[in-house]
Amino acid sequence: TVWVDDELLLKEGKVVHPELSEIAQAMGK
């Protein structure tokens, strides 16, 4: 899922899509 992948990217310090980051926060991540 995109938000899980984004979460992994956040851990790597590489946010490819900030929009997905917002979605991840909305999902409670």
CHARMM-style PDB file with segment names, atoms N, HN, CA, C and O in Angstrom:
ATOM      1  N   THR     1       0.841  -1.216   0.000  1.00  0.00      PROA
ATOM      2  CA  THR     1       0.000   0.000   0.000  1.00  0.00      PROA
ATOM      3  C   THR     1       0.862   1.247   0.000  1.00  0.00      PROA
ATOM      4  O   THR     1       1.957   1.248   0.563  1.00  0.00      PROA
ATOM      5  N   VAL     2       0.390   2.279  -0.611  1.00  0.00      PROA
ATOM      6  HN  VAL     2      -0.499   2.279  -1.068  1.00  0.00      PROA
ATOM      7  CA  VAL     2       1.196   3.489  -0.802  1.00  0.00      PROA
ATOM      8  C   VAL     2       1.593   4.150   0.508  1.00  0.00      PROA
ATOM      9  O   VAL     2       2.702   4.670   0.631  1.00  0.00      PROA
ATOM     10  N   TRP     3       0.682   4.134   1.503  1.00  0.00      PROA
ATOM     11  HN  TRP     3      -0.219   3.711   1.403  1.00  0.00      PROA
ATOM     12  CA  TRP     3       1.009   4.828   2.745  1.00  0.00      PROA
ATOM     13  C   TRP     3       2.057   4.073   3.543  1.00  0.00      PROA
ATOM     14  O   TRP     3       2.853   4.685   4.256  1.00  0.00      PROA
ATOM     15  N   VAL     4       2.067   2.754   3.434  1.00  0.00      PROA
ATOM     16  HN  VAL     4       1.421   2.257   2.856  1.00  0.00      PROA
ATOM     17  CA  VAL     4       3.099   1.962   4.110  1.00  0.00      PROA
ATOM     18  C   VAL     4       4.456   2.244   3.468  1.00  0.00      PROA
ATOM     19  O   VAL     4       5.460   2.410   4.160  1.00  0.00      PROA
ATOM     20  N   ASP     5       4.472   2.296   2.130  1.00  0.00      PROA
ATOM     21  HN  ASP     5       3.656   2.161   1.567  1.00  0.00      PROA
ATOM     22  CA  ASP     5       5.708   2.595   1.415  1.00  0.00      PROA
ATOM     23  C   ASP     5       6.200   3.982   1.773  1.00  0.00      PROA
ATOM     24  O   ASP     5       7.401   4.201   1.932  1.00  0.00      PROA
ATOM     25  N   ASP     6       5.263   4.928   1.901  1.00  0.00      PROA
ATOM     26  HN  ASP     6       4.288   4.751   1.772  1.00  0.00      PROA
ATOM     27  CA  ASP     6       5.604   6.301   2.254  1.00  0.00      PROA
ATOM     28  C   ASP     6       6.194   6.341   3.654  1.00  0.00      PROA
ATOM     29  O   ASP     6       7.127   7.097   3.926  1.00  0.00      PROA
ATOM     30  N   GLU     7       5.640   5.519   4.541  1.00  0.00      PROA
ATOM     31  HN  GLU     7       4.882   4.905   4.320  1.00  0.00      PROA
ATOM     32  CA  GLU     7       6.129   5.469   5.916  1.00  0.00      PROA
ATOM     33  C   GLU     7       7.582   5.001   5.932  1.00  0.00      PROA
ATOM     34  O   GLU     7       8.407   5.521   6.683  1.00  0.00      PROA
ATOM     35  N   LEU     8       7.879   4.008   5.089  1.00  0.00      PROA
ATOM     36  HN  LEU     8       7.209   3.586   4.479  1.00  0.00      PROA
ATOM     37  CA  LEU     8       9.247   3.512   4.977  1.00  0.00      PROA
ATOM     38  C   LEU     8      10.162   4.612   4.448  1.00  0.00      PROA
ATOM     39  O   LEU     8      11.302   4.753   4.892  1.00  0.00      PROA
ATOM     40  N   LEU     9       9.646   5.395   3.488  1.00  0.00      PROA
ATOM     41  HN  LEU     9       8.720   5.280   3.127  1.00  0.00      PROA
ATOM     42  CA  LEU     9      10.419   6.492   2.917  1.00  0.00      PROA
ATOM     43  C   LEU     9      10.671   7.556   3.978  1.00  0.00      PROA
ATOM     44  O   LEU     9      11.740   8.165   4.016  1.00  0.00      PROA
ATOM     45  N   LEU    10       9.683   7.775   4.837  1.00  0.00      PROA
ATOM     46  HN  LEU    10       8.814   7.281   4.806  1.00  0.00      PROA
ATOM     47  CA  LEU    10       9.828   8.752   5.913  1.00  0.00      PROA
ATOM     48  C   LEU    10      10.946   8.318   6.860  1.00  0.00      PROA
ATOM     49  O   LEU    10      11.721   9.144   7.343  1.00  0.00      PROA
ATOM     50  N   LYS    11      11.018   7.020   7.118  1.00  0.00      PROA
ATOM     51  HN  LYS    11      10.389   6.349   6.726  1.00  0.00      PROA
ATOM     52  CA  LYS    11      12.066   6.491   7.988  1.00  0.00      PROA
ATOM     53  C   LYS    11      13.432   6.674   7.341  1.00  0.00      PROA
ATOM     54  O   LYS    11      14.435   6.871   8.028  1.00  0.00      PROA
ATOM     55  N   GLU    12      13.461   6.608   6.012  1.00  0.00      PROA
ATOM     56  HN  GLU    12      12.647   6.449   5.454  1.00  0.00      PROA
ATOM     57  CA  GLU    12      14.702   6.779   5.273  1.00  0.00      PROA
ATOM     58  C   GLU    12      15.028   8.260   5.080  1.00  0.00      PROA
ATOM     59  O   GLU    12      16.110   8.626   4.621  1.00  0.00      PROA
ATOM     60  N   GLY    13      14.047   9.104   5.449  1.00  0.00      PROA
ATOM     61  HN  GLY    13      13.168   8.806   5.822  1.00  0.00      PROA
ATOM     62  CA  GLY    13      14.249  10.534   5.295  1.00  0.00      PROA
ATOM     63  C   GLY    13      14.067  10.970   3.853  1.00  0.00      PROA
ATOM     64  O   GLY    13      14.572  12.011   3.433  1.00  0.00      PROA
ATOM     65  N   LYS    14      13.333  10.151   3.099  1.00  0.00      PROA
ATOM     66  HN  LYS    14      12.923   9.305   3.441  1.00  0.00      PROA
ATOM     67  CA  LYS    14      13.129  10.460   1.682  1.00  0.00      PROA
ATOM     68  C   LYS    14      11.634  10.482   1.377  1.00  0.00      PROA
ATOM     69  O   LYS    14      11.025   9.449   1.097  1.00  0.00      PROA
ATOM     70  N   VAL    15      11.062  11.676   1.436  1.00  0.00      PROA
ATOM     71  HN  VAL    15      11.557  12.515   1.663  1.00  0.00      PROA
ATOM     72  CA  VAL    15       9.638  11.805   1.148  1.00  0.00      PROA
ATOM     73  C   VAL    15       9.458  12.152  -0.319  1.00  0.00      PROA
ATOM     74  O   VAL    15       9.665  13.294  -0.730  1.00  0.00      PROA
ATOM     75  N   VAL    16       9.068  11.149  -1.109  1.00  0.00      PROA
ATOM     76  HN  VAL    16       8.900  10.222  -0.775  1.00  0.00      PROA
ATOM     77  CA  VAL    16       8.901  11.347  -2.537  1.00  0.00      PROA
ATOM     78  C   VAL    16       7.620  12.130  -2.820  1.00  0.00      PROA
ATOM     79  O   VAL    16       7.587  13.025  -3.664  1.00  0.00      PROA
ATOM     80  N   HSD    17       6.565  11.763  -2.083  1.00  0.00      PROA
ATOM     81  HN  HSD    17       6.592  11.036  -1.398  1.00  0.00      PROA
ATOM     82  CA  HSD    17       5.276  12.422  -2.292  1.00  0.00      PROA
ATOM     83  C   HSD    17       4.723  12.935  -0.961  1.00  0.00      PROA
ATOM     84  O   HSD    17       4.144  12.168  -0.191  1.00  0.00      PROA
ATOM     85  N   PRO    18       4.898  14.218  -0.692  1.00  0.00      PROA
ATOM     86  CA  PRO    18       4.391  14.836   0.540  1.00  0.00      PROA
ATOM     87  C   PRO    18       2.892  14.592   0.720  1.00  0.00      PROA
ATOM     88  O   PRO    18       2.398  14.514   1.844  1.00  0.00      PROA
ATOM     89  N   GLU    19       2.183  14.474  -0.391  1.00  0.00      PROA
ATOM     90  HN  GLU    19       2.585  14.537  -1.304  1.00  0.00      PROA
ATOM     91  CA  GLU    19       0.740  14.232  -0.328  1.00  0.00      PROA
ATOM     92  C   GLU    19       0.467  12.893   0.348  1.00  0.00      PROA
ATOM     93  O   GLU    19      -0.468  12.767   1.139  1.00  0.00      PROA
ATOM     94  N   LEU    20       1.288  11.898   0.032  1.00  0.00      PROA
ATOM     95  HN  LEU    20       2.047  12.000  -0.610  1.00  0.00      PROA
ATOM     96  CA  LEU    20       1.128  10.579   0.644  1.00  0.00      PROA
ATOM     97  C   LEU    20       1.433  10.659   2.131  1.00  0.00      PROA
ATOM     98  O   LEU    20       0.850   9.937   2.939  1.00  0.00      PROA
ATOM     99  N   SER    21       2.361  11.553   2.480  1.00  0.00      PROA
ATOM    100  HN  SER    21       2.835  12.140   1.823  1.00  0.00      PROA
ATOM    101  CA  SER    21       2.704  11.742   3.882  1.00  0.00      PROA
ATOM    102  C   SER    21       1.482  12.238   4.643  1.00  0.00      PROA
ATOM    103  O   SER    21       1.213  11.796   5.761  1.00  0.00      PROA
ATOM    104  N   GLU    22       0.744  13.162   4.027  1.00  0.00      PROA
ATOM    105  HN  GLU    22       0.963  13.520   3.119  1.00  0.00      PROA
ATOM    106  CA  GLU    22      -0.463  13.687   4.653  1.00  0.00      PROA
ATOM    107  C   GLU    22      -1.502  12.584   4.810  1.00  0.00      PROA
ATOM    108  O   GLU    22      -2.217  12.528   5.810  1.00  0.00      PROA
ATOM    109  N   ILE    23      -1.576  11.711   3.812  1.00  0.00      PROA
ATOM    110  HN  ILE    23      -0.994  11.757   2.999  1.00  0.00      PROA
ATOM    111  CA  ILE    23      -2.498  10.574   3.862  1.00  0.00      PROA
ATOM    112  C   ILE    23      -2.096   9.639   5.001  1.00  0.00      PROA
ATOM    113  O   ILE    23      -2.945   9.124   5.728  1.00  0.00      PROA
ATOM    114  N   ALA    24      -0.810   9.432   5.140  1.00  0.00      PROA
ATOM    115  HN  ALA    24      -0.119   9.849   4.549  1.00  0.00      PROA
ATOM    116  CA  ALA    24      -0.304   8.557   6.192  1.00  0.00      PROA
ATOM    117  C   ALA    24      -0.690   9.104   7.562  1.00  0.00      PROA
ATOM    118  O   ALA    24      -1.078   8.349   8.454  1.00  0.00      PROA
ATOM    119  N   GLN    25      -0.581  10.418   7.722  1.00  0.00      PROA
ATOM    120  HN  GLN    25      -0.266  11.031   6.997  1.00  0.00      PROA
ATOM    121  CA  GLN    25      -0.958  11.047   8.989  1.00  0.00      PROA
ATOM    122  C   GLN    25      -2.457  10.901   9.213  1.00  0.00      PROA
ATOM    123  O   GLN    25      -2.907  10.698  10.340  1.00  0.00      PROA
ATOM    124  N   ALA    26      -3.227  11.007   8.129  1.00  0.00      PROA
ATOM    125  HN  ALA    26      -2.861  11.173   7.214  1.00  0.00      PROA
ATOM    126  CA  ALA    26      -4.675  10.866   8.216  1.00  0.00      PROA
ATOM    127  C   ALA    26      -5.053   9.441   8.614  1.00  0.00      PROA
ATOM    128  O   ALA    26      -6.066   9.217   9.277  1.00  0.00      PROA
ATOM    129  N   MET    27      -4.224   8.484   8.198  1.00  0.00      PROA
ATOM    130  HN  MET    27      -3.401   8.666   7.660  1.00  0.00      PROA
ATOM    131  CA  MET    27      -4.470   7.082   8.530  1.00  0.00      PROA
ATOM    132  C   MET    27      -4.081   6.785   9.973  1.00  0.00      PROA
ATOM    133  O   MET    27      -4.347   5.699  10.486  1.00  0.00      PROA
ATOM    134  N   GLY    28      -3.447   7.762  10.624  1.00  0.00      PROA
ATOM    135  HN  GLY    28      -3.230   8.645  10.208  1.00  0.00      PROA
ATOM    136  CA  GLY    28      -3.073   7.592  12.022  1.00  0.00      PROA
ATOM    137  C   GLY    28      -1.665   7.057  12.161  1.00  0.00      PROA
ATOM    138  O   GLY    28      -1.287   6.534  13.210  1.00  0.00      PROA
ATOM    139  N   LYS    29      -0.881   7.191  11.083  1.00  0.00      PROA
ATOM    140  HN  LYS    29      -1.188   7.616  10.231  1.00  0.00      PROA
ATOM    141  CA  LYS    29       0.496   6.723  11.123  1.00  0.00      PROA
ATOM    142  C   LYS    29       1.379   7.825  11.698  1.00  0.00      PROA
ATOM    143  OT1 LYS    29       2.590   7.644  11.823  1.00  0.00      PROA
TER     144      LYS     29
END
